[in-house]
Amino acid sequence: MGRPREEAPVDAPAALDQYGCSSCHALHAGGVGPAFVWVAWRYRGQHGAQDTVASFITRGGVGPWGGVMPNLAVPPAQARELAQWILALPPEVPPDPRRFRLQ
């Protein structure tokens, strides 16, 4: 039994739209970027996952999904909330899970 998850921010979907995340990502389906539930799957149980995802949201860059995420100027505090929301989603295995496992 793990420790309980923190309550996710209720305005995360609005923030995802505000920062343009929804242009490349969707909840359950990959597009230009991975589905949010795939991100939840990839980082499930990983120590420091929220910091890792928040840092990527803040800085952008070349990701483990094979694409490049732009820096969308998301403030660090907002990025942590978005990472928390993403990681609290019920994880779903992507179509090709071997491609997205941590090495």
C-alpha positions in Angstrom: 0.0 0.0 0.0 1.5 3.3 -1.1 1.0 6.7 0.4 -2.2 8.5 -0.6 -2.0 10.8 -3.6 -2.4 14.5 -3.0 -5.6 16.1 -4.2 -5.1 17.2 -7.8 -5.8 20.8 -8.8 -9.4 21.2 -10.1 -8.3 23.7 -12.8 -5.7 21.5 -14.5 -7.8 21.0 -17.7 -8.2 24.7 -18.1 -4.5 25.3 -17.5 -3.7 22.6 -20.1 -5.8 24.6 -22.6 -4.3 27.9 -21.5 -0.7 26.9 -22.1 -1.5 25.0 -25.3 -0.8 21.5 -24.0 -4.0 20.3 -25.6 -2.6 21.2 -29.1 -0.3 18.1 -28.9 -1.6 16.0 -26.0 -4.9 14.4 -25.2 -6.2 12.5 -22.2 -6.4 9.0 -23.7 -4.9 9.2 -27.2 -1.5 10.1 -28.5 -1.1 12.8 -31.1 2.0 14.8 -31.6 2.8 14.1 -28.0 1.8 11.2 -25.7 -1.5 10.8 -24.1 -1.6 12.0 -20.5 -2.6 8.6 -19.2 0.5 7.1 -21.0 2.7 9.6 -19.0 1.0 8.4 -15.8 1.8 4.8 -16.8 5.4 5.6 -17.7 6.2 7.3 -14.4 4.0 5.2 -12.1 5.8 4.4 -8.9 9.0 6.3 -9.9 10.7 8.2 -7.2 10.7 12.0 -8.1 8.2 11.6 -10.9 6.4 14.8 -10.1 9.6 16.8 -10.2 10.7 15.1 -13.4 7.4 15.7 -15.2 7.1 19.3 -13.9 10.7 20.1 -15.0 9.9 18.8 -18.5 6.7 20.9 -18.6 8.6 24.0 -17.5 11.6 23.6 -19.8 10.4 21.5 -22.7 13.0 19.7 -24.7 13.6 16.3 -26.4 11.4 13.7 -24.6 11.5 10.0 -24.1 8.5 9.7 -26.4 10.5 10.5 -29.5 9.4 14.1 -30.0 10.3 17.6 -29.0 8.2 19.6 -26.5 8.4 23.4 -26.8 9.0 25.6 -23.8 5.5 27.1 -23.3 6.6 29.4 -20.4 4.6 27.5 -17.8 5.5 28.8 -14.4 7.2 26.2 -12.1 4.4 26.2 -9.5 1.8 25.6 -12.3 4.0 22.9 -13.8 4.1 21.1 -10.5 0.3 21.2 -10.3 -0.1 20.0 -13.9 2.4 17.2 -13.2 0.5 16.2 -10.1 -2.8 16.1 -12.1 -1.2 14.0 -14.9 0.4 11.5 -12.5 -2.9 11.1 -10.6 -4.7 9.9 -13.7 -5.4 6.2 -14.0 -2.5 4.9 -16.0 -3.0 3.3 -19.4 -0.5 1.3 -21.3 0.5 2.9 -24.7 0.2 0.9 -27.9 3.9 0.1 -27.9 4.9 0.0 -24.3 8.5 -1.2 -24.9 9.2 2.1 -26.6 8.4 4.1 -23.5 9.9 2.3 -20.6 12.6 3.9 -18.5 16.0 2.4 -19.3 
